[in-house]
Amino acid sequence: MQWLTFPIFGRTLLVSGNGLDDAKKLLTAYKQGEIPSMTPELWRAKKLIDSTIHPDTGQAVFMPFRMSCFVLSNLVVTAGMLTPGLKTRGTLLWQITNQSLNVAINSSNANKSTPLATSSLIKSYLLAVSASCSVALGLNAVVPRLKRVSPGTKLILSRLVPFAAVASAGALNVFLMRAEEIKNGIDVYPAAAGGSEDSQRSLGKSKRAATLAVSETALSRVLNSTPIMVLPPLVLVRLQRTAWLQQRPQLTLPLNLGLILVTSVFALPLALGAFPQRQAVSARSLEEHFWSNAGRDGQVEFNRGI
């Protein structure tokens, strides 16, 4: 999980193409046995490749959509959604912006062994935007009308509306964006130690592996959004009741950004680390034709996507 926290501060985001090529050569030399053991330089190269290069295409993911840039890319959008007292127009604007960013990130980091058609991409985007906006506007209309609920509780519930919209639409977004993977399956490889050539030989496509990969990715999105969308607004509500912040209302926005940034830095590695990107499972948990072609310890591997 260490490599996940490394790139958040930009150390891998500005590496040149030559730097990436050098890192690739170093890892290739290690896999071919030319480097006998792990070194600090080799570990840095692995961090760089893991946080920059898509495992299916071998190409660098566009920088704003890398998971290593997730905190920076989402900071302003999250702060916008969590702005106290948003009206209908503001709610729609930030929900649409958030789902647009989600589509870009999901598409850039998905398993690429099953391509997604442009028409499916547009359809998924429109459905995700509709879902997030409907949940946000619906709850914003319902919460103020709740009976037998104190004003303080209504205030807290209203601050948690963006979380409900983001969590539900975020998980839906993943399933919609990657529905083709579940329908057609994703490439599965025999598990092999050391990244041998045999582990690069596809055994075929598995729908069960695809279902597991997409489901875990959707769950990781909820795990990531929960602390980011819940803790900052609750802390901010408490701070806004203090005389100190009431006398300095201009500090509300900087405090909101700071709370989101700190929470994101700790939440993202935990959410992504919950499920490995390169996942190994028992061949017998997949379709029967994989059983006799498993690799080490009867296991097969696949790229879960992020």
QUIFENTA-V780060 format. One record per pair of residues at least 24 apart in sequence whose C-alpha atoms are under 6 Angstrom apart, sorted by the first residue. I is the first residue (numbers start at 1). J is the second residue. D is the distance in whole Angstrom. If there is no record, write none. Layout:
i:I j:J d:D
i:I j:J d:D
This chain:
i:1 j:273 d:6
i:3 j:47 d:5
i:4 j:269 d:5
i:7 j:68 d:5
i:8 j:68 d:6
i:12 j:48 d:6
i:56 j:112 d:6
i:65 j:105 d:5
i:96 j:129 d:6
i:99 j:129 d:6
i:109 j:305 d:6
i:109 j:306 d:5
i:110 j:305 d:5
i:111 j:305 d:5
i:113 j:186 d:6
i:114 j:181 d:6
i:124 j:176 d:5
i:124 j:177 d:6
i:128 j:169 d:6
i:128 j:173 d:5
i:131 j:169 d:6
i:132 j:165 d:5
i:132 j:169 d:5
i:135 j:165 d:5
i:136 j:161 d:6
i:136 j:165 d:5
i:163 j:229 d:5
i:167 j:222 d:5
i:171 j:218 d:5
i:174 j:218 d:6
i:181 j:210 d:6
i:182 j:207 d:5
i:182 j:210 d:5
i:182 j:211 d:5
i:185 j:210 d:5
i:186 j:210 d:6
i:188 j:301 d:6
i:188 j:302 d:5
i:189 j:300 d:5
i:189 j:301 d:5
i:190 j:294 d:5
i:190 j:295 d:4
i:190 j:300 d:4
i:190 j:301 d:6
i:191 j:295 d:4
i:191 j:296 d:5
i:191 j:299 d:5
i:191 j:300 d:5
i:191 j:301 d:5
i:192 j:295 d:6
i:192 j:296 d:5
i:208 j:286 d:6
i:213 j:304 d:5
i:220 j:271 d:5
i:223 j:271 d:5
i:224 j:267 d:6
i:224 j:268 d:6
i:224 j:271 d:5
i:228 j:263 d:6
i:228 j:264 d:6
i:232 j:259 d:5
i:232 j:260 d:6
i:277 j:303 d:6
i:277 j:304 d:5
i:277 j:305 d:6
i:278 j:302 d:6
i:278 j:303 d:5
